Amino acid sequence: MTSICRSTSRRAKPISQNAKPGACCSLPLPVLLGLVCTACGSGAVSAATARAQRAQGIDLTYCIASLAADTTPEPARCPGFLVGALRDAAGICAGTGGKLVPAAEADIWTLDVDADGRDEYLYEQQDNVGCEGAWSIFSCGSLGCPKALYQERAGGWRVIGGIYADDMAAIERLDPPGGQDYRDLRVGCLDAGSCEVYAHYAWRDGQYDPSHLEVRGFRVEVADSIHGLYGLSGDTVLRATPVAGGAEIGRYGSDTIVAVIGTAVDGDWYYVSPCNACDSGFVARPGIRPLPGL
């Protein structure tokens, strides 16, 4: 039986002369990043200067009641971005004949991504509202949902990125020497210095996009890599690091389909995932082949 695997990568050498970035993949990059999970290990990374914090004072029940009554809510209890998000959710739920209901506790987080003294907000529907009669309508499945990152400017709100994190408190703002308006963001572990995988997001063209990963001390390029589903060229060892003889994570047959997440060591290695519940690891470039018809 063919198994489906997962993975991520960035700048990569083509698998064949006809291979193009994304040509063998129907999965968007944000979904591929959802396959990346942090785990305990070691690795030196730069220190963060701020972490996401749970938002205080937001009342989902009050927000939904205000929406139903068509009244303007108090911003401190129901910020403007939330009014719009809940209005969208209510419309989706009503379309199924259901009723929008709030979660017992708001799962909304703040982080000042540009260090200007004003917090941005991280929010997604799945953990904040439900739909009576269609409970799974806001579910993103086993990978979970990315948190939309909302920013207020000139009285209006906009989404400036989508961040995947197993634990929201593990989203960090990094302040490089010299600074920049929008700082890089890193998703890791709550126990600093004990993560095997860090995911980095960088500000590009007016929004945050995935940049690269740090995997057991090795940089894995994501933004400019090929991505998607590929086959293995033969029986293959999945390694913990992109070096010959690196520790073995698992062995997979030639009938395995992996998801390429990113590339490492000048494109000589791919960082791949063999399944949603499997550990991701590295495969040398000759070990990956395009799938027929993709």
C-alpha positions as CSV (number, residue, x, y, z in Angstrom):
1,M,0.0,0.0,0.0
2,T,1.3,3.4,-0.9
3,S,1.9,5.7,2.1
4,I,1.5,9.5,2.0
5,C,4.3,11.5,3.7
6,R,4.9,15.1,4.5
7,S,7.9,17.5,4.2
8,T,9.1,21.1,3.6
9,S,11.9,22.9,1.7
10,R,13.1,26.1,0.1
11,R,15.7,26.7,-2.6
12,A,16.3,23.4,-4.3
13,K,18.1,22.0,-7.3
14,P,15.6,20.6,-9.8
15,I,14.9,16.9,-9.6
16,S,14.8,16.8,-13.4
17,Q,15.5,19.2,-16.2
18,N,11.7,19.7,-16.4
19,A,11.0,20.1,-12.7
20,K,9.9,23.5,-11.6
21,P,9.1,24.9,-8.2
22,G,5.7,23.7,-7.1
23,A,5.2,21.6,-10.3
24,C,4.8,18.4,-8.4
25,C,2.6,19.6,-5.7
26,S,-1.1,20.5,-5.2
27,L,-0.5,21.4,-1.5
28,P,0.0,25.1,-0.8
29,L,3.1,26.1,1.3
30,P,1.1,27.1,4.4
31,V,-0.4,23.6,4.5
32,L,3.0,22.1,4.2
33,L,4.2,24.2,7.1
34,G,1.3,22.9,9.1
35,L,3.1,19.5,8.9
36,V,6.1,20.8,10.7
37,C,6.0,20.2,14.5
38,T,8.5,21.3,17.1
39,A,10.1,18.6,19.3
40,C,12.7,18.4,22.0
41,G,16.4,18.4,21.1
42,S,19.2,20.9,20.9
43,G,20.4,23.7,18.7
44,A,21.7,27.3,19.1
45,V,19.4,30.0,17.9
46,S,19.2,33.8,18.5
47,A,17.2,34.9,21.6
48,A,13.7,36.3,21.2
49,T,12.8,39.7,22.6
50,A,9.0,39.2,22.9
51,R,6.5,36.3,23.0
52,A,2.9,36.2,22.1
53,Q,0.6,36.7,25.1
54,R,-3.0,35.7,25.6
55,A,-5.3,38.7,25.0
56,Q,-7.1,40.0,28.1
57,G,-10.6,41.3,28.4
58,I,-12.1,40.0,25.2
59,D,-15.6,38.6,25.6
60,L,-16.8,36.3,22.7
61,T,-20.4,36.0,24.1
62,Y,-20.6,39.8,24.2
63,C,-19.2,40.1,20.7
64,I,-21.7,37.6,19.2
65,A,-24.6,39.2,21.1
66,S,-23.6,42.7,19.8
67,L,-23.5,41.3,16.3
68,A,-26.9,39.7,16.6
69,A,-28.4,43.0,18.0
70,D,-26.6,45.0,15.3
71,T,-25.0,47.3,17.9
72,T,-21.5,48.6,18.0
73,P,-19.4,46.8,20.7
74,E,-16.9,48.3,23.0
75,P,-13.4,47.9,21.3
76,A,-11.8,46.7,24.6
77,R,-14.2,43.8,24.8
78,C,-14.6,43.2,21.1
79,P,-11.9,44.7,18.8
80,G,-12.8,45.6,15.3
81,F,-11.0,42.7,13.7
82,L,-13.1,40.3,15.7
83,V,-16.4,41.9,14.7
84,G,-15.5,41.2,11.0
85,A,-14.3,37.7,11.7
86,L,-17.4,36.8,13.7
87,R,-19.6,38.3,11.1
88,D,-18.0,36.1,8.5
89,A,-18.4,33.0,10.8
90,A,-22.0,33.8,11.5
91,G,-22.8,34.0,7.8
92,I,-21.0,30.7,7.1
93,C,-22.9,29.0,10.0
94,A,-26.2,30.5,9.0
95,G,-25.7,29.1,5.5
96,T,-25.9,25.6,7.0
97,G,-28.9,26.4,9.1
98,G,-26.9,26.5,12.2
99,K,-26.3,29.0,15.1
100,L,-23.0,30.6,16.0
101,V,-21.9,29.9,19.6
102,P,-18.8,31.1,21.4
103,A,-16.1,29.0,23.0
104,A,-16.0,28.9,26.8
105,E,-12.7,31.0,26.7
106,A,-11.3,33.2,23.9
107,D,-8.2,31.8,22.3
108,I,-6.9,35.1,21.0
109,W,-3.3,36.2,21.3
110,T,-1.3,39.5,21.0
111,L,2.2,40.3,19.8
112,D,3.7,43.6,18.8
113,V,5.4,42.5,15.6
114,D,6.8,45.9,14.6
115,A,7.8,47.1,18.1
116,D,5.7,50.2,17.8
117,G,3.9,49.8,21.1
118,R,0.7,48.7,19.5
119,D,-0.3,45.0,19.7
120,E,-1.3,42.9,16.7
121,Y,-3.8,40.1,17.2
122,L,-3.6,36.3,16.4
123,Y,-7.0,34.7,15.8
124,E,-8.6,31.7,14.1
125,Q,-12.2,30.5,14.1
126,Q,-11.8,26.8,15.1
127,D,-10.8,27.4,18.7
128,N,-13.1,30.4,19.3
129,V,-16.5,29.6,17.9
130,G,-18.7,26.7,16.9
131,C,-21.7,26.2,14.8
132,E,-24.7,24.3,16.4
133,G,-25.9,21.8,13.8
134,A,-22.6,21.8,11.9
135,W,-19.9,21.5,14.5
136,S,-17.0,20.6,12.1
137,I,-17.6,23.6,9.7
138,F,-14.7,25.6,11.1
139,S,-12.3,22.6,11.6
140,C,-9.0,22.5,9.7
141,G,-8.5,18.8,10.3
142,S,-5.5,17.1,11.9
143,L,-3.1,19.8,10.9
144,G,-5.0,22.6,12.7
145,C,-5.6,26.1,11.5
146,P,-3.1,28.9,11.1
147,K,-3.7,32.0,13.2
148,A,-4.5,35.0,11.1
149,L,-2.3,37.9,12.2
150,Y,-4.4,41.2,12.3
151,Q,-3.0,44.7,12.3
152,E,-4.9,48.0,12.8
153,R,-3.8,51.0,10.7
154,A,-5.7,54.3,10.2
155,G,-8.8,52.8,11.9
156,G,-9.0,49.8,9.7
157,W,-7.9,46.2,10.1
158,R,-6.0,43.9,7.7
159,V,-4.6,40.4,7.8
160,I,-0.8,40.5,7.5
161,G,0.0,36.8,7.7
162,G,-1.0,33.3,8.8
163,I,1.1,31.6,11.5
164,Y,1.1,27.9,12.4
165,A,2.0,27.1,16.0
166,D,1.3,24.1,18.3
167,D,1.5,26.5,21.2
168,M,0.7,30.1,20.7
169,A,3.0,31.2,23.5
170,A,5.9,29.8,21.4
171,I,5.5,32.5,18.8
172,E,8.4,35.0,19.2
173,R,9.5,38.3,17.8
174,L,13.2,38.6,17.0
175,D,14.9,41.9,17.1
176,P,18.1,41.9,14.9
177,P,20.9,44.3,15.4
178,G,20.0,47.6,13.7
179,G,16.3,46.7,13.8
180,Q,13.7,46.9,11.1
181,D,10.0,48.0,11.1
182,Y,8.6,44.5,10.9
183,R,10.7,42.0,12.8
184,D,11.2,38.4,11.9
185,L,9.0,35.9,13.8
186,R,10.0,32.5,15.0
187,V,7.8,29.6,16.1
188,G,9.6,27.2,18.5
189,C,9.1,25.7,21.9
190,L,8.3,27.2,25.3
191,D,11.5,25.7,26.7
192,A,14.1,27.9,25.0
193,G,17.0,26.0,23.5
194,S,15.2,22.6,23.6
195,C,13.6,22.6,20.2
196,E,14.7,20.5,17.2
197,V,12.7,22.6,14.7
198,Y,12.1,26.3,14.5
199,A,9.9,27.9,11.8
200,H,10.8,31.5,10.7
201,Y,8.5,34.0,9.1
202,A,9.8,37.2,7.4
203,W,8.2,40.4,6.2
204,R,7.9,40.5,2.4
205,D,5.7,42.6,0.2
206,G,3.4,43.8,2.9
207,Q,2.9,40.5,4.7
208,Y,4.6,37.8,6.7
209,D,5.6,34.7,4.7
210,P,7.4,31.5,5.6
211,S,11.1,32.1,5.3
212,H,13.1,29.1,6.5
213,L,13.4,26.4,9.1
214,E,16.1,25.6,11.6
215,V,16.2,21.8,11.9
216,R,18.7,20.4,14.4
217,G,21.1,23.2,13.7
218,F,20.8,23.1,9.9
219,R,19.0,25.8,7.8
220,V,16.2,24.5,5.6
221,E,15.1,26.9,2.9
222,V,11.4,27.2,2.4
223,A,10.4,30.3,0.5
224,D,12.2,29.5,-2.8
225,S,12.2,25.7,-2.6
226,I,10.2,23.2,-4.6
227,H,7.3,21.9,-2.6
228,G,4.7,19.2,-2.9
229,L,4.3,15.4,-3.3
230,Y,7.1,13.3,-4.7
231,G,8.0,9.7,-4.9
232,L,11.2,8.0,-3.5
233,S,13.6,6.6,-6.1
234,G,14.1,3.4,-4.1
235,D,14.3,2.0,-0.6
236,T,15.4,5.1,1.4
237,V,16.7,6.1,4.8
238,L,15.2,9.2,6.3
239,R,18.0,11.0,8.2
240,A,17.8,13.4,11.2
241,T,20.5,15.7,9.6
242,P,21.4,16.5,5.9
243,V,24.7,14.6,6.1
244,A,25.8,11.2,4.8
245,G,25.6,8.8,7.8
246,G,23.3,11.1,9.8
247,A,21.2,9.4,12.4
248,E,18.4,7.3,11.0
249,I,14.8,8.4,11.6
250,G,13.1,5.7,9.5
251,R,13.2,3.6,6.3
252,Y,10.7,3.9,3.5
253,G,10.1,1.9,0.4
254,S,10.0,3.1,-3.2
255,D,6.1,3.1,-3.1
256,T,6.2,5.9,-0.5
257,I,5.0,9.4,-1.4
258,V,6.6,12.2,0.6
259,A,5.8,15.9,0.9
260,V,8.8,18.1,0.2
261,I,8.9,20.9,2.8
262,G,12.3,22.5,2.0
263,T,15.9,22.1,0.9
264,A,19.2,22.2,2.7
265,V,23.0,22.3,1.9
266,D,22.7,24.2,-1.4
267,G,19.8,22.0,-2.5
268,D,21.7,18.7,-2.2
269,W,19.1,17.5,0.5
270,Y,15.4,17.7,0.8
271,Y,13.5,18.0,4.1
272,V,10.5,15.8,3.7
273,S,7.5,14.3,5.6
274,P,6.3,10.8,5.0
275,C,2.9,11.2,6.8
276,N,1.0,13.5,9.1
277,A,2.0,11.5,12.2
278,C,5.5,10.7,11.1
279,D,8.8,12.5,11.9
280,S,10.1,14.6,9.1
281,G,13.7,14.1,8.0
282,F,16.3,14.5,5.2
283,V,16.7,12.7,1.9
284,A,19.6,13.2,-0.5
285,R,18.5,14.8,-3.8
286,P,18.9,11.7,-5.9
287,G,16.5,9.9,-3.6
288,I,13.5,12.0,-4.8
289,R,11.6,11.5,-8.1
290,P,8.6,13.3,-9.7
291,L,5.3,11.5,-9.6
292,P,3.9,10.6,-13.1
293,G,1.0,12.9,-14.1
294,L,1.8,15.7,-11.5
